[in-house]
């Protein structure tokens, strides 16, 4: 097989990171692994493995015939058998397939909000897709029902390097809470600030480290102003557009997700691979991975007091942090490791080739 991953940018984000991870892992397993960014390069470019054939289209606008022509030429030159289109890149993938009828087109649906979806837009963009891979069962069911598109659930995976499970910590550091989430509204940073306020009122000495891409500049600027207004400057730190979070994972005592909706966040998989105790909002497929009071805590979105209670419990019980972290690491490693997901992925492609 010769598989091309297509993504609209290489900015730091979940779908973008998955495109790079798929390309890198497949480069070791198949005849040829290709990665194409259509609109924009970004911080993830340096993560691309040297044995991946990488191309940038510099696409301008929705219908860029020159970029489309180059994509078709790349597919022909690389003798691509499958185009794996991540997120919004499916439309450009569908256009390319019009000129490549023998190539299988896979739509990888990463996005978790089903209530706001407009069916006609998804039908328009996926019109040439052969089948769909979804990051949770609900998304797979939605595509199957609304688009009549054969859909399969396949979990995200990640790779955490450089011994991030090490218990060694820097001297003279505060209790660190890590949040990996791009700066956009549905990631729940305002809710996070409510939790931070609650812990501050209780006298719990923690530092919140917020890592993510600035997806929405206006929202990000609002968050910085809100941090000042709520007098959280000393306890909330921003690390915007950082592509390498290895050190942050190493040093974190607890990792959190405060989103209002999700699919299955890549961040949670990274927390698990790093062996971190977690507190998550009850969204998307999080509860398929984290069982409350077994390998972490799951809390309803909006309940700042309960969320703060769980963090305070982990703050005061380092033994539980270790137990939860190890259990989550074991759970993630079984199901969400690169080896497990790649095996399922290649079996799925073989099955679809036989149809």
C-alpha positions as CSV (number, residue, x, y, z in Angstrom):
1,X,0.0,0.0,0.0
2,X,1.0,3.6,-0.7
3,X,-1.0,5.9,1.5
4,X,-1.1,9.7,1.4
5,X,-2.2,11.7,4.5
6,X,-3.8,15.1,3.6
7,X,-4.3,17.9,6.1
8,X,-5.0,21.6,5.7
9,X,-2.2,22.9,7.9
10,X,0.6,21.8,10.1
11,X,-0.4,24.1,13.0
12,X,-0.4,22.5,16.4
13,X,-3.7,20.7,16.8
14,X,-5.3,17.3,17.3
15,X,-6.2,16.5,13.7
16,X,-2.9,17.9,12.5
17,X,-0.9,15.9,14.9
18,X,-2.8,12.7,14.0
19,X,-2.0,13.3,10.3
20,X,1.7,13.5,11.1
21,X,1.6,10.5,13.4
22,X,-0.1,8.4,10.8
23,X,2.4,9.4,8.2
24,X,5.4,8.7,10.5
25,X,4.1,5.3,11.7
26,X,3.1,4.1,8.3
27,X,6.5,4.9,6.9
28,X,7.8,1.9,8.8
29,X,5.0,-0.4,7.8
30,X,4.0,0.1,4.1
31,X,5.6,0.7,0.7
32,X,5.3,4.5,0.8
33,X,4.0,7.0,3.2
34,X,3.2,10.5,1.9
35,X,2.0,13.6,3.8
36,X,0.5,16.7,2.1
37,X,-0.4,20.0,3.8
38,X,-2.7,22.0,1.5
39,X,-3.0,25.5,2.9
40,X,-0.3,26.2,5.6
41,X,2.8,24.8,7.2
42,X,3.4,25.2,10.9
43,X,5.0,23.9,14.1
44,X,4.4,20.3,13.4
45,X,6.5,20.3,10.2
46,X,9.7,19.5,12.3
47,X,8.0,16.4,13.6
48,X,7.7,14.7,10.2
49,X,9.9,11.6,10.0
50,X,12.7,11.7,7.3
51,X,11.3,8.7,5.6
52,X,8.0,10.4,4.9
53,X,7.5,12.0,1.5
54,X,6.3,15.5,2.4
55,X,4.7,18.0,0.1
56,X,3.2,21.5,0.6
57,X,0.6,22.8,-1.9
58,X,0.3,26.4,-0.7
59,X,-3.4,26.2,-1.7
60,X,-5.1,29.6,-2.1
61,X,-8.9,29.5,-1.6
62,X,-11.5,26.8,-1.8
63,X,-11.1,26.1,-5.5
64,X,-7.4,26.4,-6.4
65,X,-6.9,24.5,-9.6
66,X,-3.1,24.7,-9.6
67,X,-2.9,23.2,-6.1
68,X,-5.4,20.5,-7.1
69,X,-3.4,19.7,-10.2
70,X,-0.2,19.4,-8.1
71,X,-2.0,17.1,-5.6
72,X,-3.2,14.8,-8.5
73,X,0.4,14.8,-9.9
74,X,1.8,13.9,-6.5
75,X,-0.6,11.0,-6.2
76,X,0.3,9.7,-9.7
77,X,4.1,10.1,-9.1
78,X,4.0,8.4,-5.7
79,X,1.6,5.8,-7.1
80,X,-0.8,6.4,-4.2
81,X,-3.4,3.7,-3.5
82,X,-5.2,5.6,-0.6
83,X,-5.8,9.2,0.2
84,X,-6.5,9.6,3.9
85,X,-8.1,13.0,4.4
86,X,-8.2,14.5,7.9
87,X,-11.0,16.8,8.9
88,X,-11.7,19.7,6.5
89,X,-9.2,18.4,4.0
90,X,-11.8,15.9,2.8
91,X,-13.2,18.4,0.3
92,X,-9.9,18.8,-1.5
93,X,-9.5,15.0,-1.3
94,X,-12.9,14.5,-2.9
95,X,-11.9,16.9,-5.7
96,X,-8.7,15.0,-6.3
97,X,-10.5,11.6,-6.4
98,X,-12.5,12.9,-9.4
99,X,-9.3,12.6,-11.4
100,X,-8.1,9.4,-9.5
101,X,-11.1,7.0,-9.6
102,X,-9.0,4.0,-8.6
103,X,-7.7,5.6,-5.4
104,X,-9.5,4.9,-2.2
105,X,-10.5,8.0,-0.3
106,X,-10.8,7.8,3.5
107,X,-12.5,10.6,5.5
108,X,-11.1,10.8,9.0
109,X,-13.7,12.7,11.1
110,X,-12.0,14.2,14.2
111,X,-14.5,16.7,15.4
112,X,-16.8,16.1,18.4
113,X,-19.8,18.5,18.1
114,X,-22.7,16.7,16.4
115,X,-25.4,19.2,17.4
116,X,-24.0,22.0,15.3
117,X,-23.4,20.0,12.2
118,X,-25.1,20.9,8.9
119,X,-25.7,17.7,7.0
120,X,-25.7,19.3,3.6
121,X,-22.1,20.7,4.1
122,X,-20.8,17.2,5.1
123,X,-22.5,15.6,2.1
124,X,-21.0,18.3,-0.2
125,X,-17.5,17.8,1.1
126,X,-17.5,14.0,1.4
127,X,-19.1,13.2,-1.9
128,X,-16.3,11.0,-3.2
129,X,-15.3,9.3,0.1
130,X,-15.3,5.5,0.1
131,X,-15.6,5.2,3.9
132,X,-15.1,7.1,7.2
133,X,-12.9,6.6,10.2
134,X,-14.3,8.4,13.3
135,X,-12.6,9.1,16.6
136,X,-15.6,7.8,18.6
137,X,-18.7,5.7,18.1
138,X,-21.2,8.6,18.2
139,X,-19.4,10.3,15.3
140,X,-19.2,7.0,13.3
141,X,-23.0,6.5,13.8
142,X,-23.7,10.1,12.7
143,X,-21.8,9.7,9.5
144,X,-23.4,6.3,8.8
145,X,-26.9,7.6,9.4
146,X,-26.7,11.1,7.9
147,X,-24.2,10.6,5.1
148,X,-25.0,7.0,4.3
149,X,-21.2,6.6,4.5
150,X,-19.7,3.3,5.7
151,X,-18.1,4.4,9.0
152,X,-15.8,2.7,11.5
153,X,-14.6,3.8,15.0
154,X,-10.8,3.8,15.3
155,X,-9.2,5.4,18.4
156,X,-6.6,8.1,18.3
157,X,-3.1,7.3,19.4
158,X,0.0,9.1,20.4
159,X,3.6,8.6,21.2
160,X,5.3,10.1,24.2
161,X,9.1,10.2,24.1
162,X,12.1,10.9,26.3
163,X,11.0,8.9,29.4
164,X,8.1,11.2,30.2
165,X,7.0,8.8,32.9
166,X,10.0,9.7,35.0
167,X,9.2,10.8,38.5
168,X,12.2,13.1,38.7
169,X,11.1,16.7,39.2
170,X,12.9,20.0,39.3
171,X,13.7,21.4,42.7
172,X,11.7,24.4,44.1
173,X,8.7,23.9,41.9
174,X,5.0,24.3,42.7
175,X,2.3,21.7,42.2
176,X,1.7,21.8,38.5
177,X,-1.6,21.2,36.7
178,X,-1.3,20.8,33.0
179,X,-4.0,21.5,30.4
180,X,-3.2,20.6,26.8
181,X,-5.9,22.4,24.7
182,X,-6.0,24.8,21.8
183,X,-7.2,28.3,22.7
184,X,-10.8,28.2,21.5
185,X,-14.1,28.5,23.3
186,X,-15.2,24.8,23.4
187,X,-12.0,23.9,25.3
188,X,-13.4,25.4,28.4
189,X,-10.7,27.8,29.6
190,X,-13.2,30.1,31.3
191,X,-14.4,27.0,33.3
192,X,-10.8,26.2,34.1
193,X,-10.4,29.8,35.6
194,X,-13.5,29.1,37.8
195,X,-11.7,26.0,39.1
196,X,-8.5,27.9,39.6
197,X,-10.4,30.6,41.6
198,X,-12.0,27.9,43.8
199,X,-8.7,26.3,44.6
200,X,-7.1,29.7,45.3
201,X,-9.9,30.5,47.8
202,X,-9.2,27.2,49.5
203,X,-5.5,28.1,49.8
204,X,-4.4,25.2,47.6
205,X,-1.0,26.2,46.2
206,X,-0.9,25.1,42.5
207,X,0.3,26.5,39.2
208,X,-1.8,26.0,36.0
209,X,0.1,25.5,32.8
210,X,-2.0,26.0,29.7
211,X,-0.4,24.7,26.4
212,X,-2.1,25.1,23.1
213,X,-2.4,26.7,19.7
214,X,-4.0,30.2,19.4
215,X,-6.9,29.1,17.2
216,X,-9.0,32.1,18.0
217,X,-6.9,35.3,18.6
218,X,-9.9,37.3,20.0
219,X,-10.7,34.5,22.5
220,X,-7.1,34.2,23.5
221,X,-6.8,37.9,24.2
222,X,-10.0,37.7,26.2
223,X,-8.5,34.9,28.3
224,X,-5.4,36.9,29.1
225,X,-7.5,39.9,30.1
226,X,-9.8,37.7,32.2
227,X,-6.8,36.2,34.0
228,X,-5.8,39.7,35.1
229,X,-9.4,40.6,36.0
230,X,-9.8,37.5,38.2
231,X,-6.3,38.0,39.8
232,X,-5.0,34.7,38.6
233,X,-1.8,36.0,37.0
234,X,0.4,34.3,39.6
235,X,-1.2,30.9,39.2
236,X,-2.1,30.6,35.5
237,X,0.6,30.4,32.9
238,X,0.1,30.5,29.1
239,X,2.4,28.6,26.7
240,X,1.0,29.3,23.3
241,X,1.9,27.5,20.1
242,X,4.4,25.1,21.7
243,X,4.8,22.0,19.6
244,X,6.9,20.0,22.1
245,X,5.1,19.3,25.4
246,X,7.4,16.6,26.5
247,X,8.9,18.7,29.4
248,X,5.5,19.9,30.5
249,X,4.2,16.2,30.7
250,X,7.3,15.3,32.7
251,X,6.8,17.9,35.3
252,X,3.0,17.9,35.7
253,X,1.5,16.5,38.9
254,X,-2.0,16.4,37.5
255,X,-3.4,16.8,34.0
256,X,-6.8,18.1,33.2
257,X,-9.4,18.5,30.4
258,X,-12.1,21.2,30.9
259,X,-13.8,21.1,27.4
260,X,-17.5,21.5,26.9
261,X,-17.4,18.9,24.1
262,X,-14.9,16.6,22.5
263,X,-14.5,13.5,20.4
264,X,-11.7,11.5,22.1
265,X,-9.1,14.1,22.8
266,X,-5.5,13.3,21.9
267,X,-4.4,15.2,25.0
268,X,-6.0,12.5,27.2
269,X,-4.1,9.8,25.4
270,X,-0.9,11.7,25.9
271,X,-1.7,12.1,29.6
272,X,-2.2,8.4,29.9
273,X,1.0,7.5,28.0
274,X,2.9,9.9,30.4
275,X,1.4,8.1,33.4
276,X,-0.4,11.2,34.8
277,X,-3.4,11.4,37.2
278,X,-6.2,13.1,35.4
279,X,-9.4,15.1,36.0
280,X,-11.6,15.4,32.9
281,X,-15.0,16.8,32.0
282,X,-17.7,14.2,31.1
283,X,-17.6,14.8,27.3
284,X,-17.2,12.8,24.2
285,X,-15.6,9.4,24.6
286,X,-13.6,10.3,27.7
287,X,-15.4,7.8,29.9
288,X,-14.5,4.9,27.6
289,X,-10.9,5.5,28.7
290,X,-11.1,7.0,32.2
291,X,-13.3,5.4,34.9
292,X,-13.9,7.7,37.8
293,X,-12.1,6.7,41.0
294,X,-10.4,3.8,39.2
295,X,-7.8,5.5,36.9
296,X,-8.8,9.2,37.3
297,X,-11.8,11.4,37.8
298,X,-14.6,12.4,35.4
299,X,-16.7,15.5,36.4
300,X,-19.7,17.1,34.7
301,X,-18.8,20.2,32.7
302,X,-19.6,23.4,34.6
303,X,-19.3,22.0,38.1
304,X,-16.2,23.9,39.3
305,X,-16.6,22.9,42.9
306,X,-16.6,19.2,42.2
307,X,-13.7,19.6,39.8
308,X,-11.8,21.5,42.4
309,X,-12.6,18.8,45.0
310,X,-11.0,16.1,42.8
311,X,-7.9,18.1,42.2
312,X,-7.6,18.9,45.9
313,X,-7.9,15.1,46.7
314,X,-5.1,14.4,44.3
315,X,-3.1,17.3,45.7
316,X,-3.3,15.8,49.2
317,X,-2.9,12.1,48.1
318,X,0.3,11.6,46.1
319,X,0.0,7.8,46.4
320,X,-3.4,8.0,44.6
321,X,-1.8,10.2,41.9
322,X,0.7,7.4,41.3
323,X,-1.9,4.6,41.3
324,X,-4.2,6.4,38.9
325,X,-1.4,7.4,36.6
326,X,-0.1,3.8,36.3
327,X,-3.6,2.4,35.7
328,X,-4.3,5.0,33.0
329,X,-1.0,4.3,31.4
330,X,-1.7,0.6,31.3
331,X,-5.2,1.2,29.8
332,X,-4.0,3.6,27.2
333,X,-1.1,1.4,26.2
334,X,-3.4,-1.6,25.6
335,X,-5.8,0.2,23.2
336,X,-4.3,3.6,22.1
337,X,-0.7,2.7,21.4
338,X,0.6,3.3,17.9
339,X,1.2,-0.5,17.4
340,X,-2.4,-1.4,18.4
341,X,-4.1,1.3,16.2
342,X,-1.8,0.8,13.2
343,X,-2.6,-2.9,13.2
344,X,-6.4,-2.2,13.3
345,X,-6.0,0.5,10.6
346,X,-4.1,-1.7,8.1
347,X,-6.6,-4.6,8.7
348,X,-9.4,-2.2,8.0
349,X,-7.8,-1.0,4.7
350,X,-7.3,-4.6,3.6
351,X,-10.9,-5.4,4.4
352,X,-12.1,-2.4,2.4
353,X,-9.8,-3.3,-0.5
354,X,-11.6,-6.7,-0.8
355,X,-15.0,-5.1,-1.1
